[in-house]
Amino acid sequence: MTYIPDIKPQEFLKVNRLADGLTKSTLLLGTLVIFGWAFDIGFIQSYVPGLIYMNPATAVLFIISSFAIYLINDTSDTQA
């Protein structure tokens, strides 16, 4: 059973939406960097121009962590 602190449902939904948005943006960033490495596109490999390229292993870990956070925050399951 998941412990949810005593907060208003509206505040919980706001935090949950924020976590969902950040999860999706992290997934998108990691995916773009992987495509940048796969197709040798320099400006995608470094998401901030002028900085060094993101390591492909870091991009893969961004993707894996996004899925992990999604699974943790999944609210579609029902309690019996």
Distance bins in CASP14 RR format, pairs under 12 A and 6 or more apart:
PFRMAT RR
TARGET T0000
AUTHOR 0000-0000-0000
RMODE 2
METHOD distances of the structure
MODEL  1
1 77 0 0 0 0 0 1 0 0 0 0 0
1 79 1 0 0 1 0 0 0 0 0 0 0
1 80 0 0 0 0 0 1 0 0 0 0 0
2 12 0 0 0 0 0 1 0 0 0 0 0
2 72 0 0 0 0 1 0 0 0 0 0 0
2 73 0 0 0 0 0 1 0 0 0 0 0
2 74 0 0 0 0 0 1 0 0 0 0 0
2 75 0 0 0 0 1 0 0 0 0 0 0
2 77 0 0 0 0 1 0 0 0 0 0 0
2 79 0 0 0 0 1 0 0 0 0 0 0
4 11 0 0 0 0 0 1 0 0 0 0 0
4 12 1 0 0 1 0 0 0 0 0 0 0
4 13 0 0 0 0 0 1 0 0 0 0 0
4 15 0 0 0 0 0 1 0 0 0 0 0
4 16 0 0 0 0 0 1 0 0 0 0 0
4 73 0 0 0 0 0 1 0 0 0 0 0
4 75 0 0 0 0 0 1 0 0 0 0 0
4 79 0 0 0 0 0 1 0 0 0 0 0
5 11 0 0 0 0 1 0 0 0 0 0 0
5 12 0 0 0 0 1 0 0 0 0 0 0
5 15 0 0 0 0 0 1 0 0 0 0 0
6 12 0 0 0 0 0 1 0 0 0 0 0
7 13 0 0 0 0 1 0 0 0 0 0 0
7 14 0 0 0 0 1 0 0 0 0 0 0
7 15 0 0 0 0 1 0 0 0 0 0 0
7 16 0 0 0 0 0 1 0 0 0 0 0
8 14 0 0 0 0 1 0 0 0 0 0 0
8 15 0 0 0 0 0 1 0 0 0 0 0
9 15 0 0 0 0 0 1 0 0 0 0 0
9 16 0 0 0 0 0 1 0 0 0 0 0
9 75 0 0 0 0 0 1 0 0 0 0 0
10 16 0 0 0 0 0 1 0 0 0 0 0
10 17 0 0 0 0 0 1 0 0 0 0 0
11 17 0 0 0 0 0 1 0 0 0 0 0
11 18 0 0 0 0 0 1 0 0 0 0 0
12 18 0 0 0 0 0 1 0 0 0 0 0
12 19 0 0 0 0 0 1 0 0 0 0 0
12 73 0 0 0 0 0 1 0 0 0 0 0
12 75 0 0 0 0 1 0 0 0 0 0 0
13 19 0 0 0 0 0 1 0 0 0 0 0
13 20 0 0 0 0 0 1 0 0 0 0 0
13 73 0 0 0 0 0 1 0 0 0 0 0
13 75 0 0 0 0 1 0 0 0 0 0 0
14 20 0 0 0 0 0 1 0 0 0 0 0
14 21 0 0 0 0 0 1 0 0 0 0 0
15 21 0 0 0 0 0 1 0 0 0 0 0
15 22 0 0 0 0 0 1 0 0 0 0 0
15 73 0 0 0 0 1 0 0 0 0 0 0
15 75 0 0 0 0 0 1 0 0 0 0 0
16 22 0 0 0 0 0 1 0 0 0 0 0
16 23 0 0 0 0 0 1 0 0 0 0 0
16 69 0 0 0 0 0 1 0 0 0 0 0
16 70 0 0 0 0 0 1 0 0 0 0 0
16 72 0 0 0 0 0 1 0 0 0 0 0
16 73 1 0 0 1 0 0 0 0 0 0 0
16 74 0 0 0 0 0 1 0 0 0 0 0
16 75 1 0 0 1 0 0 0 0 0 0 0
16 76 0 0 0 0 0 1 0 0 0 0 0
17 23 0 0 0 0 0 1 0 0 0 0 0
17 24 0 0 0 0 0 1 0 0 0 0 0
17 73 0 0 0 0 0 1 0 0 0 0 0
17 75 0 0 0 0 0 1 0 0 0 0 0
18 24 0 0 0 0 0 1 0 0 0 0 0
18 25 0 0 0 0 0 1 0 0 0 0 0
18 69 0 0 0 0 0 1 0 0 0 0 0
18 73 0 0 0 0 0 1 0 0 0 0 0
19 25 0 0 0 0 0 1 0 0 0 0 0
19 26 0 0 0 0 0 1 0 0 0 0 0
19 66 0 0 0 0 0 1 0 0 0 0 0
19 68 0 0 0 0 0 1 0 0 0 0 0
19 69 1 0 0 1 0 0 0 0 0 0 0
19 70 0 0 0 0 1 0 0 0 0 0 0
19 72 0 0 0 0 1 0 0 0 0 0 0
19 73 1 0 1 0 0 0 0 0 0 0 0
19 74 0 0 0 0 0 1 0 0 0 0 0
19 75 0 0 0 0 0 1 0 0 0 0 0
20 26 0 0 0 0 0 1 0 0 0 0 0
20 27 0 0 0 0 0 1 0 0 0 0 0
20 66 0 0 0 0 0 1 0 0 0 0 0
20 69 0 0 0 0 1 0 0 0 0 0 0
20 70 1 0 0 1 0 0 0 0 0 0 0
20 72 0 0 0 0 0 1 0 0 0 0 0
20 73 1 0 0 1 0 0 0 0 0 0 0
20 74 0 0 0 0 1 0 0 0 0 0 0
20 75 0 0 0 0 1 0 0 0 0 0 0
20 76 0 0 0 0 0 1 0 0 0 0 0
21 27 0 0 0 0 1 0 0 0 0 0 0
21 28 0 0 0 0 1 0 0 0 0 0 0
21 29 0 0 0 0 0 1 0 0 0 0 0
21 66 0 0 0 0 0 1 0 0 0 0 0
21 69 0 0 0 0 0 1 0 0 0 0 0
21 70 0 0 0 0 0 1 0 0 0 0 0
21 73 0 0 0 0 0 1 0 0 0 0 0
22 28 0 0 0 0 0 1 0 0 0 0 0
22 29 0 0 0 0 0 1 0 0 0 0 0
22 62 0 0 0 0 0 1 0 0 0 0 0
22 65 0 0 0 0 0 1 0 0 0 0 0
22 66 0 0 0 0 1 0 0 0 0 0 0
22 69 0 0 0 0 1 0 0 0 0 0 0
22 70 0 0 0 0 0 1 0 0 0 0 0
22 73 0 0 0 0 0 1 0 0 0 0 0
23 29 0 0 0 0 0 1 0 0 0 0 0
23 30 0 0 0 0 0 1 0 0 0 0 0
23 62 0 0 0 0 0 1 0 0 0 0 0
23 63 0 0 0 0 0 1 0 0 0 0 0
23 64 0 0 0 0 0 1 0 0 0 0 0
23 65 0 0 0 0 1 0 0 0 0 0 0
23 66 1 0 1 0 0 0 0 0 0 0 0
23 67 0 0 0 0 1 0 0 0 0 0 0
23 68 0 0 0 0 1 0 0 0 0 0 0
23 69 1 0 1 0 0 0 0 0 0 0 0
23 70 1 0 1 0 0 0 0 0 0 0 0
23 71 0 0 0 0 0 1 0 0 0 0 0
23 72 0 0 0 0 1 0 0 0 0 0 0
23 73 1 0 0 1 0 0 0 0 0 0 0
23 74 0 0 0 0 0 1 0 0 0 0 0
24 30 0 0 0 0 0 1 0 0 0 0 0
24 31 0 0 0 0 0 1 0 0 0 0 0
24 62 0 0 0 0 0 1 0 0 0 0 0
24 63 0 0 0 0 0 1 0 0 0 0 0
24 66 1 0 0 1 0 0 0 0 0 0 0
24 67 0 0 0 0 0 1 0 0 0 0 0
24 69 0 0 0 0 1 0 0 0 0 0 0
24 70 0 0 0 0 1 0 0 0 0 0 0
24 73 0 0 0 0 0 1 0 0 0 0 0
25 31 0 0 0 0 0 1 0 0 0 0 0
25 32 0 0 0 0 0 1 0 0 0 0 0
25 47 0 0 0 0 0 1 0 0 0 0 0
25 62 0 0 0 0 1 0 0 0 0 0 0
25 66 0 0 0 0 1 0 0 0 0 0 0
25 69 0 0 0 0 0 1 0 0 0 0 0
26 32 0 0 0 0 0 1 0 0 0 0 0
26 33 0 0 0 0 0 1 0 0 0 0 0
26 47 0 0 0 0 0 1 0 0 0 0 0
26 58 0 0 0 0 0 1 0 0 0 0 0
26 59 0 0 0 0 0 1 0 0 0 0 0
26 61 0 0 0 0 0 1 0 0 0 0 0
26 62 1 0 1 0 0 0 0 0 0 0 0
26 63 0 0 0 0 1 0 0 0 0 0 0
26 64 0 0 0 0 0 1 0 0 0 0 0
26 65 1 0 0 1 0 0 0 0 0 0 0
26 66 1 0 1 0 0 0 0 0 0 0 0
26 67 0 0 0 0 0 1 0 0 0 0 0
26 68 0 0 0 0 0 1 0 0 0 0 0
26 69 1 0 0 1 0 0 0 0 0 0 0
26 70 0 0 0 0 0 1 0 0 0 0 0
27 33 0 0 0 0 0 1 0 0 0 0 0
27 34 0 0 0 0 0 1 0 0 0 0 0
27 59 0 0 0 0 0 1 0 0 0 0 0
27 60 0 0 0 0 0 1 0 0 0 0 0
27 61 0 0 0 0 0 1 0 0 0 0 0
27 62 1 0 0 1 0 0 0 0 0 0 0
27 63 1 0 0 1 0 0 0 0 0 0 0
27 64 0 0 0 0 1 0 0 0 0 0 0
27 65 0 0 0 0 1 0 0 0 0 0 0
27 66 1 1 0 0 0 0 0 0 0 0 0
27 67 1 0 0 1 0 0 0 0 0 0 0
27 68 0 0 0 0 0 1 0 0 0 0 0
27 69 0 0 0 0 1 0 0 0 0 0 0
27 70 0 0 0 0 1 0 0 0 0 0 0
28 34 0 0 0 0 0 1 0 0 0 0 0
28 35 0 0 0 0 0 1 0 0 0 0 0
28 44 0 0 0 0 0 1 0 0 0 0 0
28 47 0 0 0 0 0 1 0 0 0 0 0
28 59 0 0 0 0 0 1 0 0 0 0 0
28 62 0 0 0 0 1 0 0 0 0 0 0
28 63 0 0 0 0 1 0 0 0 0 0 0
28 66 0 0 0 0 1 0 0 0 0 0 0
29 35 0 0 0 0 0 1 0 0 0 0 0
29 36 0 0 0 0 0 1 0 0 0 0 0
29 44 0 0 0 0 1 0 0 0 0 0 0
29 45 0 0 0 0 0 1 0 0 0 0 0
29 46 0 0 0 0 0 1 0 0 0 0 0
29 47 1 0 0 1 0 0 0 0 0 0 0
29 48 0 0 0 0 0 1 0 0 0 0 0
29 54 0 0 0 0 1 0 0 0 0 0 0
29 58 0 0 0 0 0 1 0 0 0 0 0
29 59 1 0 0 1 0 0 0 0 0 0 0
29 60 0 0 0 0 0 1 0 0 0 0 0
29 61 0 0 0 0 0 1 0 0 0 0 0
29 62 1 0 0 1 0 0 0 0 0 0 0
29 63 0 0 0 0 1 0 0 0 0 0 0
29 65 0 0 0 0 0 1 0 0 0 0 0
29 66 0 0 0 0 1 0 0 0 0 0 0
30 36 0 0 0 0 1 0 0 0 0 0 0
30 37 0 0 0 0 0 1 0 0 0 0 0
30 38 0 0 0 0 0 1 0 0 0 0 0
30 44 0 0 0 0 1 0 0 0 0 0 0
30 45 0 0 0 0 0 1 0 0 0 0 0
30 47 0 0 0 0 1 0 0 0 0 0 0
30 54 1 0 0 1 0 0 0 0 0 0 0
30 55 0 0 0 0 0 1 0 0 0 0 0
30 56 0 0 0 0 1 0 0 0 0 0 0
30 57 0 0 0 0 0 1 0 0 0 0 0
30 58 0 0 0 0 1 0 0 0 0 0 0
30 59 1 0 1 0 0 0 0 0 0 0 0
30 60 1 0 0 1 0 0 0 0 0 0 0
30 61 0 0 0 0 1 0 0 0 0 0 0
30 62 1 0 1 0 0 0 0 0 0 0 0
30 63 1 0 1 0 0 0 0 0 0 0 0
30 64 0 0 0 0 1 0 0 0 0 0 0
30 65 0 0 0 0 1 0 0 0 0 0 0
30 66 1 0 0 1 0 0 0 0 0 0 0
30 67 0 0 0 0 0 1 0 0 0 0 0
31 37 0 0 0 0 0 1 0 0 0 0 0
31 38 0 0 0 0 0 1 0 0 0 0 0
31 44 0 0 0 0 0 1 0 0 0 0 0
31 47 0 0 0 0 0 1 0 0 0 0 0
31 54 0 0 0 0 0 1 0 0 0 0 0
31 56 0 0 0 0 0 1 0 0 0 0 0
31 59 1 0 0 1 0 0 0 0 0 0 0
31 60 0 0 0 0 1 0 0 0 0 0 0
31 62 0 0 0 0 1 0 0 0 0 0 0
31 63 1 0 0 1 0 0 0 0 0 0 0
31 64 0 0 0 0 0 1 0 0 0 0 0
31 66 0 0 0 0 1 0 0 0 0 0 0
31 67 0 0 0 0 0 1 0 0 0 0 0
32 38 0 0 0 0 0 1 0 0 0 0 0
32 39 0 0 0 0 0 1 0 0 0 0 0
32 41 0 0 0 0 1 0 0 0 0 0 0
32 42 0 0 0 0 0 1 0 0 0 0 0
32 43 0 0 0 0 0 1 0 0 0 0 0
32 44 1 0 1 0 0 0 0 0 0 0 0
32 45 0 0 0 0 1 0 0 0 0 0 0
32 46 0 0 0 0 0 1 0 0 0 0 0
32 47 1 0 0 1 0 0 0 0 0 0 0
32 54 0 0 0 0 1 0 0 0 0 0 0
32 56 0 0 0 0 0 1 0 0 0 0 0
32 59 0 0 0 0 1 0 0 0 0 0 0
32 62 0 0 0 0 1 0 0 0 0 0 0
32 63 0 0 0 0 0 1 0 0 0 0 0
33 39 0 0 0 0 0 1 0 0 0 0 0
33 41 0 0 0 0 1 0 0 0 0 0 0
33 42 0 0 0 0 1 0 0 0 0 0 0
33 43 0 0 0 0 0 1 0 0 0 0 0
33 44 1 0 0 1 0 0 0 0 0 0 0
33 45 1 0 0 1 0 0 0 0 0 0 0
33 46 0 0 0 0 1 0 0 0 0 0 0
33 47 1 0 0 1 0 0 0 0 0 0 0
33 48 0 0 0 0 0 1 0 0 0 0 0
33 53 0 0 0 0 1 0 0 0 0 0 0
33 54 1 0 1 0 0 0 0 0 0 0 0
33 55 0 0 0 0 1 0 0 0 0 0 0
33 56 1 0 0 1 0 0 0 0 0 0 0
33 57 0 0 0 0 0 1 0 0 0 0 0
33 58 1 0 0 1 0 0 0 0 0 0 0
33 59 1 1 0 0 0 0 0 0 0 0 0
33 60 0 0 0 0 1 0 0 0 0 0 0
33 61 0 0 0 0 0 1 0 0 0 0 0
33 62 1 0 0 1 0 0 0 0 0 0 0
33 63 0 0 0 0 1 0 0 0 0 0 0
34 41 0 0 0 0 0 1 0 0 0 0 0
34 44 0 0 0 0 1 0 0 0 0 0 0
34 45 0 0 0 0 1 0 0 0 0 0 0
34 53 0 0 0 0 0 1 0 0 0 0 0
34 54 0 0 0 0 1 0 0 0 0 0 0
34 55 0 0 0 0 0 1 0 0 0 0 0
34 56 1 0 0 1 0 0 0 0 0 0 0
34 57 0 0 0 0 0 1 0 0 0 0 0
34 58 0 0 0 0 0 1 0 0 0 0 0
34 59 1 0 1 0 0 0 0 0 0 0 0
34 60 1 0 0 1 0 0 0 0 0 0 0
34 61 0 0 0 0 0 1 0 0 0 0 0
34 62 0 0 0 0 1 0 0 0 0 0 0
34 63 1 0 0 1 0 0 0 0 0 0 0
34 64 0 0 0 0 0 1 0 0 0 0 0
35 41 1 0 0 1 0 0 0 0 0 0 0
35 42 0 0 0 0 0 1 0 0 0 0 0
35 43 0 0 0 0 0 1 0 0 0 0 0
35 44 1 0 0 1 0 0 0 0 0 0 0
35 45 0 0 0 0 1 0 0 0 0 0 0
35 47 0 0 0 0 0 1 0 0 0 0 0
35 54 0 0 0 0 0 1 0 0 0 0 0
35 56 0 0 0 0 0 1 0 0 0 0 0
35 59 0 0 0 0 1 0 0 0 0 0 0
35 63 0 0 0 0 0 1 0 0 0 0 0
36 42 1 0 0 1 0 0 0 0 0 0 0
36 43 0 0 0 0 1 0 0 0 0 0 0
36 44 1 1 0 0 0 0 0 0 0 0 0
36 45 1 0 1 0 0 0 0 0 0 0 0
36 46 0 0 0 0 1 0 0 0 0 0 0
36 47 0 0 0 0 0 1 0 0 0 0 0
36 53 0 0 0 0 1 0 0 0 0 0 0
36 54 0 0 0 0 1 0 0 0 0 0 0
36 56 0 0 0 0 1 0 0 0 0 0 0
36 59 0 0 0 0 1 0 0 0 0 0 0
37 44 0 0 0 0 1 0 0 0 0 0 0
37 45 1 0 1 0 0 0 0 0 0 0 0
37 46 0 0 0 0 0 1 0 0 0 0 0
37 53 1 0 0 1 0 0 0 0 0 0 0
37 54 0 0 0 0 1 0 0 0 0 0 0
37 55 0 0 0 0 1 0 0 0 0 0 0
37 56 1 0 1 0 0 0 0 0 0 0 0
37 57 0 0 0 0 0 1 0 0 0 0 0
37 58 0 0 0 0 0 1 0 0 0 0 0
37 59 1 0 0 1 0 0 0 0 0 0 0
37 60 0 0 0 0 0 1 0 0 0 0 0
38 44 0 0 0 0 1 0 0 0 0 0 0
38 45 0 0 0 0 1 0 0 0 0 0 0
38 56 0 0 0 0 1 0 0 0 0 0 0
38 59 0 0 0 0 0 1 0 0 0 0 0
38 60 0 0 0 0 0 1 0 0 0 0 0
39 45 0 0 0 0 1 0 0 0 0 0 0
40 53 0 0 0 0 0 1 0 0 0 0 0
40 56 0 0 0 0 0 1 0 0 0 0 0
41 47 0 0 0 0 0 1 0 0 0 0 0
41 53 0 0 0 0 0 1 0 0 0 0 0
42 49 0 0 0 0 1 0 0 0 0 0 0
42 50 0 0 0 0 0 1 0 0 0 0 0
42 51 0 0 0 0 0 1 0 0 0 0 0
42 52 0 0 0 0 0 1 0 0 0 0 0
42 53 1 0 0 1 0 0 0 0 0 0 0
42 54 0 0 0 0 0 1 0 0 0 0 0
43 49 1 0 0 1 0 0 0 0 0 0 0
43 50 0 0 0 0 1 0 0 0 0 0 0
43 51 0 0 0 0 0 1 0 0 0 0 0
43 53 0 0 0 0 0 1 0 0 0 0 0
43 54 0 0 0 0 0 1 0 0 0 0 0
44 53 0 0 0 0 1 0 0 0 0 0 0
44 54 0 0 0 0 1 0 0 0 0 0 0
44 56 0 0 0 0 0 1 0 0 0 0 0
44 59 0 0 0 0 0 1 0 0 0 0 0
45 51 0 0 0 0 0 1 0 0 0 0 0
45 52 0 0 0 0 1 0 0 0 0 0 0
45 53 1 0 1 0 0 0 0 0 0 0 0
45 54 1 0 0 1 0 0 0 0 0 0 0
45 55 0 0 0 0 1 0 0 0 0 0 0
45 56 0 0 0 0 1 0 0 0 0 0 0
45 58 0 0 0 0 0 1 0 0 0 0 0
45 59 0 0 0 0 1 0 0 0 0 0 0
46 52 1 0 0 1 0 0 0 0 0 0 0
46 53 1 0 1 0 0 0 0 0 0 0 0
46 54 1 0 0 1 0 0 0 0 0 0 0
46 55 0 0 0 0 0 1 0 0 0 0 0
46 58 0 0 0 0 0 1 0 0 0 0 0
46 59 0 0 0 0 0 1 0 0 0 0 0
47 53 0 0 0 0 1 0 0 0 0 0 0
47 54 1 0 0 1 0 0 0 0 0 0 0
47 58 0 0 0 0 0 1 0 0 0 0 0
47 59 0 0 0 0 1 0 0 0 0 0 0
47 62 0 0 0 0 0 1 0 0 0 0 0
48 54 0 0 0 0 1 0 0 0 0 0 0
52 58 0 0 0 0 0 1 0 0 0 0 0
53 59 0 0 0 0 1 0 0 0 0 0 0
54 60 0 0 0 0 0 1 0 0 0 0 0
54 61 0 0 0 0 0 1 0 0 0 0 0
54 62 0 0 0 0 1 0 0 0 0 0 0
54 63 0 0 0 0 0 1 0 0 0 0 0
55 61 0 0 0 0 1 0 0 0 0 0 0
55 62 0 0 0 0 0 1 0 0 0 0 0
56 62 0 0 0 0 0 1 0 0 0 0 0
56 63 0 0 0 0 0 1 0 0 0 0 0
57 63 0 0 0 0 0 1 0 0 0 0 0
57 64 0 0 0 0 0 1 0 0 0 0 0
58 64 0 0 0 0 0 1 0 0 0 0 0
58 65 0 0 0 0 0 1 0 0 0 0 0
59 65 0 0 0 0 0 1 0 0 0 0 0
59 66 0 0 0 0 0 1 0 0 0 0 0
60 66 0 0 0 0 0 1 0 0 0 0 0
60 67 0 0 0 0 0 1 0 0 0 0 0
61 67 0 0 0 0 0 1 0 0 0 0 0
61 68 0 0 0 0 0 1 0 0 0 0 0
62 68 0 0 0 0 0 1 0 0 0 0 0
62 69 0 0 0 0 0 1 0 0 0 0 0
63 69 0 0 0 0 0 1 0 0 0 0 0
63 70 0 0 0 0 0 1 0 0 0 0 0
64 70 0 0 0 0 0 1 0 0 0 0 0
64 71 0 0 0 0 0 1 0 0 0 0 0
65 71 0 0 0 0 0 1 0 0 0 0 0
65 72 0 0 0 0 0 1 0 0 0 0 0
66 72 0 0 0 0 0 1 0 0 0 0 0
66 73 0 0 0 0 0 1 0 0 0 0 0
67 73 0 0 0 0 0 1 0 0 0 0 0
67 74 0 0 0 0 0 1 0 0 0 0 0
68 74 0 0 0 0 0 1 0 0 0 0 0
70 76 0 0 0 0 0 1 0 0 0 0 0
71 77 0 0 0 0 0 1 0 0 0 0 0
END
